[in-house]
Amino acid sequence: MNDKTRLEALSTFLKTKRSQIKPESIGIPAGTRRRTPGLRREEVAHLAGVSTTWYTWLEQGRDIKVSTSVLDCISTALQLNNDEREYLYDLALEVKSSIIHRKKDQPKLSPSLKRILAELTYCPTIITDRHCHIVGWNNAAAHVFLDFEQLPDDQRNLIHLLFTRKELKSLAVNWEHFVKGFLSIFRAYYGHYLGDEWYNLFIKEMSDSHPAFQSLWQESQVSKAPEMMIEFRHAKAGKMLFNLTSLQVQGDMDLRCSIYTPVEGTATEDKLKTINEKNLH
């Protein structure tokens, strides 16, 4: 990510987060006339204890020096969560700009990861790399989502599939909620790997081809491991409820394991067993 792109990303993030704060949350009456949603720049500057001019320059993406102590104050003023704070620091301090993207080898799953995938018989599980490229999955995931084995390797990017495959777009009852979780993970990677130009090329390609991607991406949500309940409407099994848990796999390849656990007290696991049995015959 070059400086211009980094500063534009910083500017967009700050503006978006400022617009999402309700004025009444800081004691400003809701009835006050306001031309823009959220807080004004001078209000954020006041809360952070900095001058309005300095904050305006920061939000405009000017190349100015910042410190972690000031970023702490701005993070508090903008009510950022921990992952959003780290994303802000990555962009503002450019602490990881020395990371240079090299030709990426296809990650090879360790025997232990393959065993984990196989053992999670009734928990659809997908393993992705830092580009959200699918590098591993189990039979349950193939039955619930789609058979990734039938796709060429270069078409197994999870973000791309969520916007292009009709099976996935019709699967989640609340598709936007489903997609936002993965986009928030993707943004965390985007801020972390500032030296990898692949992200900018991918984001431009997706934005140009899919207006829905551009709209959701501009919401600037950041989360390394969102936990959420998801309702699927499977073409063969009908209603299925899962809890999604995203786990970081320690190691050089920076892999992520997304596990869909059937919600207790529902018929989801029984339906998975039925699907599995039908596919065995």
C-alpha positions as protocol buffer text, in pm:
chain_id: "A"
residue {
  index: 1
  type: MET
  ca { x: 0 y: 0 z: 0 }
}
residue {
  index: 2
  type: ASN
  ca { x: 163 y: 328 z: -110 }
}
residue {
  index: 3
  type: ASP
  ca { x: 140 y: 645 z: 102 }
}
residue {
  index: 4
  type: LYS
  ca { x: -139 y: 799 z: -106 }
}
residue {
  index: 5
  type: THR
  ca { x: -356 y: 489 z: -77 }
}
residue {
  index: 6
  type: ARG
  ca { x: -276 y: 448 z: 293 }
}
residue {
  index: 7
  type: LEU
  ca { x: -372 y: 807 z: 373 }
}
residue {
  index: 8
  type: GLU
  ca { x: -690 y: 781 z: 165 }
}
residue {
  index: 9
  type: ALA
  ca { x: -784 y: 467 z: 361 }
}
residue {
  index: 10
  type: LEU
  ca { x: -712 y: 650 z: 688 }
}
residue {
  index: 11
  type: SER
  ca { x: -928 y: 945 z: 579 }
}
residue {
  index: 12
  type: THR
  ca { x: -1219 y: 724 z: 478 }
}
residue {
  index: 13
  type: PHE
  ca { x: -1201 y: 527 z: 802 }
}
residue {
  index: 14
  type: LEU
  ca { x: -1201 y: 836 z: 1025 }
}
residue {
  index: 15
  type: LYS
  ca { x: -1490 y: 998 z: 837 }
}
residue {
  index: 16
  type: THR
  ca { x: -1694 y: 680 z: 846 }
}
residue {
  index: 17
  type: LYS
  ca { x: -1644 y: 624 z: 1217 }
}
residue {
  index: 18
  type: ARG
  ca { x: -1723 y: 987 z: 1298 }
}
residue {
  index: 19
  type: SER
  ca { x: -2047 y: 966 z: 1099 }
}
residue {
  index: 20
  type: GLN
  ca { x: -2155 y: 655 z: 1290 }
}
residue {
  index: 21
  type: ILE
  ca { x: -2149 y: 816 z: 1638 }
}
residue {
  index: 22
  type: LYS
  ca { x: -2483 y: 941 z: 1763 }
}
residue {
  index: 23
  type: PRO
  ca { x: -2451 y: 1298 z: 1898 }
}
residue {
  index: 24
  type: GLU
  ca { x: -2674 y: 1212 z: 2195 }
}
residue {
  index: 25
  type: SER
  ca { x: -2413 y: 955 z: 2304 }
}
residue {
  index: 26
  type: ILE
  ca { x: -2188 y: 1246 z: 2405 }
}
residue {
  index: 27
  type: GLY
  ca { x: -2466 y: 1461 z: 2549 }
}
residue {
  index: 28
  type: ILE
  ca { x: -2568 y: 1660 z: 2241 }
}
residue {
  index: 29
  type: PRO
  ca { x: -2950 y: 1685 z: 2211 }
}
residue {
  index: 30
  type: ALA
  ca { x: -3088 y: 1481 z: 1923 }
}
residue {
  index: 31
  type: GLY
  ca { x: -3296 y: 1775 z: 1802 }
}
residue {
  index: 32
  type: THR
  ca { x: -2994 y: 1996 z: 1723 }
}
residue {
  index: 33
  type: ARG
  ca { x: -2983 y: 2081 z: 1354 }
}
residue {
  index: 34
  type: ARG
  ca { x: -2693 y: 1904 z: 1185 }
}
residue {
  index: 35
  type: ARG
  ca { x: -2601 y: 1898 z: 818 }
}
residue {
  index: 36
  type: THR
  ca { x: -2416 y: 1567 z: 838 }
}
residue {
  index: 37
  type: PRO
  ca { x: -2479 y: 1244 z: 1030 }
}
residue {
  index: 38
  type: GLY
  ca { x: -2275 y: 1174 z: 1338 }
}
residue {
  index: 39
  type: LEU
  ca { x: -2034 y: 1413 z: 1504 }
}
residue {
  index: 40
  type: ARG
  ca { x: -1870 y: 1722 z: 1361 }
}
residue {
  index: 41
  type: ARG
  ca { x: -1492 y: 1738 z: 1325 }
}
residue {
  index: 42
  type: GLU
  ca { x: -1463 y: 2003 z: 1595 }
}
residue {
  index: 43
  type: GLU
  ca { x: -1657 y: 1780 z: 1836 }
}
residue {
  index: 44
  type: VAL
  ca { x: -1421 y: 1487 z: 1781 }
}
residue {
  index: 45
  type: ALA
  ca { x: -1123 y: 1721 z: 1819 }
}
residue {
  index: 46
  type: HIS
  ca { x: -1263 y: 1854 z: 2148 }
}
residue {
  index: 47
  type: LEU
  ca { x: -1324 y: 1503 z: 2282 }
}
residue {
  index: 48
  type: ALA
  ca { x: -972 y: 1397 z: 2182 }
}
residue {
  index: 49
  type: GLY
  ca { x: -808 y: 1709 z: 2325 }
}
residue {
  index: 50
  type: VAL
  ca { x: -650 y: 1822 z: 1996 }
}
residue {
  index: 51
  type: SER
  ca { x: -701 y: 2129 z: 1780 }
}
residue {
  index: 52
  type: THR
  ca { x: -974 y: 2122 z: 1518 }
}
residue {
  index: 53
  type: THR
  ca { x: -719 y: 2217 z: 1252 }
}
residue {
  index: 54
  type: TRP
  ca { x: -488 y: 1927 z: 1339 }
}
residue {
  index: 55
  type: TYR
  ca { x: -774 y: 1675 z: 1344 }
}
residue {
  index: 56
  type: THR
  ca { x: -904 y: 1812 z: 1013 }
}
residue {
  index: 57
  type: TRP
  ca { x: -563 y: 1758 z: 857 }
}
residue {
  index: 58
  type: LEU
  ca { x: -555 y: 1402 z: 990 }
}
residue {
  index: 59
  type: GLU
  ca { x: -902 y: 1327 z: 858 }
}
residue {
  index: 60
  type: GLN
  ca { x: -817 y: 1481 z: 523 }
}
residue {
  index: 61
  type: GLY
  ca { x: -534 y: 1232 z: 490 }
}
residue {
  index: 62
  type: ARG
  ca { x: -251 y: 1483 z: 509 }
}
residue {
  index: 63
  type: ASP
  ca { x: 92 y: 1339 z: 578 }
}
residue {
  index: 64
  type: ILE
  ca { x: 140 y: 1467 z: 933 }
}
residue {
  index: 65
  type: LYS
  ca { x: 319 y: 1317 z: 1231 }
}
residue {
  index: 66
  type: VAL
  ca { x: 108 y: 1145 z: 1493 }
}
residue {
  index: 67
  type: SER
  ca { x: 184 y: 974 z: 1821 }
}
residue {
  index: 68
  type: THR
  ca { x: 30 y: 669 z: 1985 }
}
residue {
  index: 69
  type: SER
  ca { x: -89 y: 883 z: 2279 }
}
residue {
  index: 70
  type: VAL
  ca { x: -287 y: 1111 z: 2046 }
}
residue {
  index: 71
  type: LEU
  ca { x: -424 y: 814 z: 1853 }
}
residue {
  index: 72
  type: ASP
  ca { x: -538 y: 669 z: 2187 }
}
residue {
  index: 73
  type: CYS
  ca { x: -739 y: 985 z: 2251 }
}
residue {
  index: 74
  type: ILE
  ca { x: -887 y: 985 z: 1901 }
}
residue {
  index: 75
  type: SER
  ca { x: -978 y: 616 z: 1935 }
}
residue {
  index: 76
  type: THR
  ca { x: -1162 y: 691 z: 2257 }
}
residue {
  index: 77
  type: ALA
  ca { x: -1341 y: 989 z: 2102 }
}
residue {
  index: 78
  type: LEU
  ca { x: -1452 y: 778 z: 1806 }
}
residue {
  index: 79
  type: GLN
  ca { x: -1556 y: 491 z: 2037 }
}
residue {
  index: 80
  type: LEU
  ca { x: -1340 y: 239 z: 1851 }
}
residue {
  index: 81
  type: ASN
  ca { x: -1315 y: -124 z: 1961 }
}
residue {
  index: 82
  type: ASN
  ca { x: -975 y: -290 z: 2004 }
}
residue {
  index: 83
  type: ASP
  ca { x: -956 y: -421 z: 1646 }
}
residue {
  index: 84
  type: GLU
  ca { x: -1056 y: -82 z: 1506 }
}
residue {
  index: 85
  type: ARG
  ca { x: -791 y: 85 z: 1721 }
}
residue {
  index: 86
  type: GLU
  ca { x: -522 y: -145 z: 1584 }
}
residue {
  index: 87
  type: TYR
  ca { x: -642 y: -77 z: 1230 }
}
residue {
  index: 88
  type: LEU
  ca { x: -617 y: 298 z: 1296 }
}
residue {
  index: 89
  type: TYR
  ca { x: -263 y: 261 z: 1434 }
}
residue {
  index: 90
  type: ASP
  ca { x: -158 y: 49 z: 1135 }
}
residue {
  index: 91
  type: LEU
  ca { x: -274 y: 316 z: 892 }
}
residue {
  index: 92
  type: ALA
  ca { x: -168 y: 626 z: 1086 }
}
residue {
  index: 93
  type: LEU
  ca { x: 172 y: 503 z: 1208 }
}
residue {
  index: 94
  type: GLU
  ca { x: 251 y: 288 z: 902 }
}
residue {
  index: 95
  type: VAL
  ca { x: 422 y: 47 z: 1138 }
}
residue {
  index: 96
  type: LYS
  ca { x: 406 y: -244 z: 896 }
}
residue {
  index: 97
  type: SER
  ca { x: 487 y: -66 z: 570 }
}
residue {
  index: 98
  type: SER
  ca { x: 812 y: -262 z: 542 }
}
residue {
  index: 99
  type: ILE
  ca { x: 619 y: -582 z: 473 }
}
residue {
  index: 100
  type: ILE
  ca { x: 672 y: -653 z: 104 }
}
residue {
  index: 101
  type: HIS
  ca { x: 450 y: -891 z: -85 }
}
residue {
  index: 102
  type: ARG
  ca { x: 634 y: -1180 z: -240 }
}
residue {
  index: 103
  type: LYS
  ca { x: 497 y: -1450 z: -463 }
}
residue {
  index: 104
  type: LYS
  ca { x: 273 y: -1646 z: -234 }
}
residue {
  index: 105
  type: ASP
  ca { x: 314 y: -2021 z: -223 }
}
residue {
  index: 106
  type: GLN
  ca { x: 3 y: -2228 z: -179 }
}
residue {
  index: 107
  type: PRO
  ca { x: -19 y: -2298 z: 195 }
}
residue {
  index: 108
  type: LYS
  ca { x: 5 y: -2666 z: 279 }
}
residue {
  index: 109
  type: LEU
  ca { x: -214 y: -2781 z: 562 }
}
residue {
  index: 110
  type: SER
  ca { x: -34 y: -2963 z: 839 }
}
residue {
  index: 111
  type: PRO
  ca { x: -143 y: -3318 z: 926 }
}
residue {
  index: 112
  type: SER
  ca { x: -296 y: -3185 z: 1248 }
}
residue {
  index: 113
  type: LEU
  ca { x: -511 y: -2932 z: 1061 }
}
residue {
  index: 114
  type: LYS
  ca { x: -625 y: -3200 z: 819 }
}
residue {
  index: 115
  type: ARG
  ca { x: -717 y: -3417 z: 1117 }
}
residue {
  index: 116
  type: ILE
  ca { x: -914 y: -3133 z: 1275 }
}
residue {
  index: 117
  type: LEU
  ca { x: -1108 y: -3081 z: 952 }
}
residue {
  index: 118
  type: ALA
  ca { x: -1188 y: -3451 z: 928 }
}
residue {
  index: 119
  type: GLU
  ca { x: -1295 y: -3478 z: 1293 }
}
residue {
  index: 120
  type: LEU
  ca { x: -1539 y: -3187 z: 1271 }
}
residue {
  index: 121
  type: THR
  ca { x: -1788 y: -3412 z: 1095 }
}
residue {
  index: 122
  type: TYR
  ca { x: -2099 y: -3206 z: 1164 }
}
residue {
  index: 123
  type: CYS
  ca { x: -1938 y: -2863 z: 1187 }
}
residue {
  index: 124
  type: PRO
  ca { x: -1882 y: -2705 z: 844 }
}
residue {
  index: 125
  type: THR
  ca { x: -1528 y: -2569 z: 858 }
}
residue {
  index: 126
  type: ILE
  ca { x: -1327 y: -2356 z: 615 }
}
residue {
  index: 127
  type: ILE
  ca { x: -959 y: -2260 z: 641 }
}
residue {
  index: 128
  type: THR
  ca { x: -847 y: -1942 z: 464 }
}
residue {
  index: 129
  type: ASP
  ca { x: -521 y: -1752 z: 424 }
}
residue {
  index: 130
  type: ARG
  ca { x: -455 y: -1379 z: 473 }
}
residue {
  index: 131
  type: HIS
  ca { x: -610 y: -1304 z: 134 }
}
residue {
  index: 132
  type: CYS
  ca { x: -925 y: -1492 z: 239 }
}
residue {
  index: 133
  type: HIS
  ca { x: -833 y: -1758 z: -15 }
}
residue {
  index: 134
  type: ILE
  ca { x: -982 y: -2097 z: 75 }
}
residue {
  index: 135
  type: VAL
  ca { x: -703 y: -2346 z: 132 }
}
residue {
  index: 136
  type: GLY
  ca { x: -893 y: -2618 z: 319 }
}
residue {
  index: 137
  type: TRP
  ca { x: -1244 y: -2739 z: 401 }
}
residue {
  index: 138
  type: ASN
  ca { x: -1424 y: -3045 z: 525 }
}
residue {
  index: 139
  type: ASN
  ca { x: -1710 y: -3249 z: 378 }
}
residue {
  index: 140
  type: ALA
  ca { x: -1965 y: -3068 z: 592 }
}
residue {
  index: 141
  type: ALA
  ca { x: -1860 y: -2735 z: 438 }
}
residue {
  index: 142
  type: ALA
  ca { x: -1884 y: -2880 z: 88 }
}
residue {
  index: 143
  type: HIS
  ca { x: -2236 y: -3006 z: 166 }
}
residue {
  index: 144
  type: VAL
  ca { x: -2362 y: -2680 z: 318 }
}
residue {
  index: 145
  type: PHE
  ca { x: -2186 y: -2421 z: 99 }
}
residue {
  index: 146
  type: LEU
  ca { x: -2059 y: -2565 z: -228 }
}
residue {
  index: 147
  type: ASP
  ca { x: -1805 y: -2820 z: -345 }
}
residue {
  index: 148
  type: PHE
  ca { x: -1492 y: -2608 z: -355 }
}
residue {
  index: 149
  type: GLU
  ca { x: -1305 y: -2898 z: -516 }
}
residue {
  index: 150
  type: GLN
  ca { x: -1496 y: -2827 z: -838 }
}
residue {
  index: 151
  type: LEU
  ca { x: -1357 y: -2473 z: -855 }
}
residue {
  index: 152
  type: PRO
  ca { x: -1017 y: -2385 z: -1003 }
}
residue {
  index: 153
  type: ASP
  ca { x: -776 y: -2286 z: -727 }
}
residue {
  index: 154
  type: ASP
  ca { x: -758 y: -1923 z: -841 }
}
residue {
  index: 155
  type: GLN
  ca { x: -1137 y: -1890 z: -801 }
}
residue {
  index: 156
  type: ARG
  ca { x: -1152 y: -2000 z: -438 }
}
residue {
  index: 157
  type: ASN
  ca { x: -1134 y: -1656 z: -280 }
}
residue {
  index: 158
  type: LEU
  ca { x: -1405 y: -1647 z: -16 }
}
residue {
  index: 159
  type: ILE
  ca { x: -1484 y: -1275 z: -53 }
}
residue {
  index: 160
  type: HIS
  ca { x: -1517 y: -1307 z: -430 }
}
residue {
  index: 161
  type: LEU
  ca { x: -1738 y: -1616 z: -398 }
}
residue {
  index: 162
  type: LEU
  ca { x: -1974 y: -1444 z: -155 }
}
residue {
  index: 163
  type: PHE
  ca { x: -2054 y: -1184 z: -421 }
}
residue {
  index: 164
  type: THR
  ca { x: -2054 y: -1404 z: -730 }
}
residue {
  index: 165
  type: ARG
  ca { x: -2200 y: -1745 z: -643 }
}
residue {
  index: 166
  type: LYS
  ca { x: -2579 y: -1753 z: -636 }
}
residue {
  index: 167
  type: GLU
  ca { x: -2570 y: -2057 z: -403 }
}
residue {
  index: 168
  type: LEU
  ca { x: -2399 y: -1849 z: -135 }
}
residue {
  index: 169
  type: LYS
  ca { x: -2608 y: -1537 z: -194 }
}
residue {
  index: 170
  type: SER
  ca { x: -2928 y: -1734 z: -143 }
}
residue {
  index: 171
  type: LEU
  ca { x: -2797 y: -1946 z: 145 }
}
residue {
  index: 172
  type: ALA
  ca { x: -2783 y: -1688 z: 425 }
}
residue {
  index: 173
  type: VAL
  ca { x: -3118 y: -1547 z: 536 }
}
residue {
  index: 174
  type: ASN
  ca { x: -2944 y: -1217 z: 614 }
}
residue {
  index: 175
  type: TRP
  ca { x: -2680 y: -1214 z: 341 }
}
residue {
  index: 176
  type: GLU
  ca { x: -2549 y: -866 z: 427 }
}
residue {
  index: 177
  type: HIS
  ca { x: -2493 y: -962 z: 792 }
}
residue {
  index: 178
  type: PHE
  ca { x: -2314 y: -1277 z: 677 }
}
residue {
  index: 179
  type: VAL
  ca { x: -2087 y: -1088 z: 435 }
}
residue {
  index: 180
  type: LYS
  ca { x: -2009 y: -804 z: 676 }
}
residue {
  index: 181
  type: GLY
  ca { x: -1847 y: -1048 z: 917 }
}
residue {
  index: 182
  type: PHE
  ca { x: -1597 y: -1163 z: 655 }
}
residue {
  index: 183
  type: LEU
  ca { x: -1538 y: -811 z: 524 }
}
residue {
  index: 184
  type: SER
  ca { x: -1451 y: -698 z: 876 }
}
residue {
  index: 185
  type: ILE
  ca { x: -1189 y: -976 z: 893 }
}
residue {
  index: 186
  type: PHE
  ca { x: -1064 y: -883 z: 547 }
}
residue {
  index: 187
  type: ARG
  ca { x: -1020 y: -518 z: 652 }
}
residue {
  index: 188
  type: ALA
  ca { x: -815 y: -624 z: 954 }
}
residue {
  index: 189
  type: TYR
  ca { x: -580 y: -808 z: 716 }
}
residue {
  index: 190
  type: TYR
  ca { x: -579 y: -507 z: 482 }
}
residue {
  index: 191
  type: GLY
  ca { x: -453 y: -276 z: 756 }
}
residue {
  index: 192
  type: HIS
  ca { x: -203 y: -531 z: 888 }
}
residue {
  index: 193
  type: TYR
  ca { x: -30 y: -603 z: 556 }
}
residue {
  index: 194
  type: LEU
  ca { x: 38 y: -250 z: 437 }
}
residue {
  index: 195
  type: GLY
  ca { x: 314 y: -362 z: 201 }
}
residue {
  index: 196
  type: ASP
  ca { x: 97 y: -603 z: 2 }
}
residue {
  index: 197
  type: GLU
  ca { x: -37 y: -429 z: -308 }
}
residue {
  index: 198
  type: TRP
  ca { x: -260 y: -730 z: -382 }
}
residue {
  index: 199
  type: TYR
  ca { x: -527 y: -591 z: -148 }
}
residue {
  index: 200
  type: ASN
  ca { x: -564 y: -263 z: -338 }
}
residue {
  index: 201
  type: LEU
  ca { x: -590 y: -443 z: -671 }
}
residue {
  index: 202
  type: PHE
  ca { x: -848 y: -685 z: -534 }
}
residue {
  index: 203
  type: ILE
  ca { x: -1057 y: -412 z: -368 }
}
residue {
  index: 204
  type: LYS
  ca { x: -1059 y: -206 z: -689 }
}
residue {
  index: 205
  type: GLU
  ca { x: -1160 y: -507 z: -896 }
}
residue {
  index: 206
  type: MET
  ca { x: -1441 y: -598 z: -655 }
}
residue {
  index: 207
  type: SER
  ca { x: -1562 y: -237 z: -627 }
}
residue {
  index: 208
  type: ASP
  ca { x: -1571 y: -195 z: -1005 }
}
residue {
  index: 209
  type: SER
  ca { x: -1755 y: -524 z: -1060 }
}
residue {
  index: 210
  type: HIS
  ca { x: -1987 y: -540 z: -758 }
}
residue {
  index: 211
  type: PRO
  ca { x: -2163 y: -224 z: -630 }
}
residue {
  index: 212
  type: ALA
  ca { x: -2280 y: -419 z: -324 }
}
residue {
  index: 213
  type: PHE
  ca { x: -1918 y: -484 z: -229 }
}
residue {
  index: 214
  type: GLN
  ca { x: -1831 y: -116 z: -258 }
}
residue {
  index: 215
  type: SER
  ca { x: -2128 y: -16 z: -43 }
}
residue {
  index: 216
  type: LEU
  ca { x: -2053 y: -266 z: 235 }
}
residue {
  index: 217
  type: TRP
  ca { x: -1677 y: -202 z: 222 }
}
residue {
  index: 218
  type: GLN
  ca { x: -1733 y: 169 z: 282 }
}
residue {
  index: 219
  type: GLU
  ca { x: -1891 y: 89 z: 620 }
}
residue {
  index: 220
  type: SER
  ca { x: -1535 y: 29 z: 744 }
}
residue {
  index: 221
  type: GLN
  ca { x: -1612 y: -246 z: 994 }
}
residue {
  index: 222
  type: VAL
  ca { x: -1307 y: -412 z: 1149 }
}
residue {
  index: 223
  type: SER
  ca { x: -1299 y: -733 z: 1352 }
}
residue {
  index: 224
  type: LYS
  ca { x: -1036 y: -1004 z: 1369 }
}
residue {
  index: 225
  type: ALA
  ca { x: -1277 y: -1268 z: 1493 }
}
residue {
  index: 226
  type: PRO
  ca { x: -1646 y: -1178 z: 1477 }
}
residue {
  index: 227
  type: GLU
  ca { x: -1873 y: -1426 z: 1653 }
}
residue {
  index: 228
  type: MET
  ca { x: -2228 y: -1442 z: 1527 }
}
residue {
  index: 229
  type: MET
  ca { x: -2530 y: -1662 z: 1481 }
}
residue {
  index: 230
  type: ILE
  ca { x: -2624 y: -1724 z: 1119 }
}
residue {
  index: 231
  type: GLU
  ca { x: -2945 y: -1865 z: 976 }
}
residue {
  index: 232
  type: PHE
  ca { x: -2914 y: -2056 z: 650 }
}
residue {
  index: 233
  type: ARG
  ca { x: -3190 y: -2169 z: 416 }
}
residue {
  index: 234
  type: HIS
  ca { x: -3029 y: -2473 z: 260 }
}
residue {
  index: 235
  type: ALA
  ca { x: -3169 y: -2586 z: -75 }
}
residue {
  index: 236
  type: LYS
  ca { x: -3207 y: -2946 z: 46 }
}
residue {
  index: 237
  type: ALA
  ca { x: -3215 y: -2926 z: 427 }
}
residue {
  index: 238
  type: GLY
  ca { x: -3415 y: -2607 z: 482 }
}
residue {
  index: 239
  type: LYS
  ca { x: -3359 y: -2393 z: 792 }
}
residue {
  index: 240
  type: MET
  ca { x: -3021 y: -2439 z: 963 }
}
residue {
  index: 241
  type: LEU
  ca { x: -2879 y: -2233 z: 1249 }
}
residue {
  index: 242
  type: PHE
  ca { x: -2506 y: -2202 z: 1316 }
}
residue {
  index: 243
  type: ASN
  ca { x: -2277 y: -2017 z: 1553 }
}
residue {
  index: 244
  type: LEU
  ca { x: -1972 y: -1894 z: 1364 }
}
residue {
  index: 245
  type: THR
  ca { x: -1640 y: -1897 z: 1548 }
}
residue {
  index: 246
  type: SER
  ca { x: -1327 y: -1770 z: 1376 }
}
residue {
  index: 247
  type: LEU
  ca { x: -993 y: -1894 z: 1509 }
}
residue {
  index: 248
  type: GLN
  ca { x: -644 y: -1775 z: 1416 }
}
residue {
  index: 249
  type: VAL
  ca { x: -404 y: -2059 z: 1339 }
}
residue {
  index: 250
  type: GLN
  ca { x: -60 y: -1978 z: 1480 }
}
residue {
  index: 251
  type: GLY
  ca { x: 225 y: -2015 z: 1232 }
}
residue {
  index: 252
  type: ASP
  ca { x: 402 y: -1851 z: 939 }
}
residue {
  index: 253
  type: MET
  ca { x: 113 y: -1888 z: 693 }
}
residue {
  index: 254
  type: ASP
  ca { x: -134 y: -1674 z: 892 }
}
residue {
  index: 255
  type: LEU
  ca { x: -428 y: -1908 z: 844 }
}
residue {
  index: 256
  type: ARG
  ca { x: -780 y: -1871 z: 982 }
}
residue {
  index: 257
  type: CYS
  ca { x: -1022 y: -2148 z: 1074 }
}
residue {
  index: 258
  type: SER
  ca { x: -1393 y: -2060 z: 1047 }
}
residue {
  index: 259
  type: ILE
  ca { x: -1610 y: -2315 z: 1225 }
}
residue {
  index: 260
  type: TYR
  ca { x: -1989 y: -2330 z: 1194 }
}
residue {
  index: 261
  type: THR
  ca { x: -2125 y: -2507 z: 1500 }
}
residue {
  index: 262
  type: PRO
  ca { x: -2489 y: -2623 z: 1490 }
}
residue {
  index: 263
  type: VAL
  ca { x: -2695 y: -2429 z: 1743 }
}
residue {
  index: 264
  type: GLU
  ca { x: -2804 y: -2654 z: 2030 }
}
residue {
  index: 265
  type: GLY
  ca { x: -3173 y: -2724 z: 2058 }
}
residue {
  index: 266
  type: THR
  ca { x: -3226 y: -2703 z: 1681 }
}
residue {
  index: 267
  type: ALA
  ca { x: -3250 y: -2975 z: 1416 }
}
residue {
  index: 268
  type: THR
  ca { x: -2939 y: -2848 z: 1237 }
}
residue {
  index: 269
  type: GLU
  ca { x: -2703 y: -3129 z: 1337 }
}
residue {
  index: 270
  type: ASP
  ca { x: -2960 y: -3395 z: 1246 }
}
residue {
  index: 271
  type: LYS
  ca { x: -3002 y: -3232 z: 907 }
}
residue {
  index: 272
  type: LEU
  ca { x: -2624 y: -3235 z: 856 }
}
residue {
  index: 273
  type: LYS
  ca { x: -2619 y: -3605 z: 938 }
}
residue {
  index: 274
  type: THR
  ca { x: -2892 y: -3668 z: 682 }
}
residue {
  index: 275
  type: ILE
  ca { x: -2708 y: -3469 z: 414 }
}
residue {
  index: 276
  type: ASN
  ca { x: -2387 y: -3655 z: 492 }
}
residue {
  index: 277
  type: GLU
  ca { x: -2555 y: -3995 z: 468 }
}
residue {
  index: 278
  type: LYS
  ca { x: -2717 y: -3909 z: 135 }
}
residue {
  index: 279
  type: ASN
  ca { x: -2383 y: -3802 z: -9 }
}
residue {
  index: 280
  type: LEU
  ca { x: -2221 y: -4129 z: 104 }
}
residue {
  index: 281
  type: HIS
  ca { x: -2465 y: -4337 z: -101 }
}
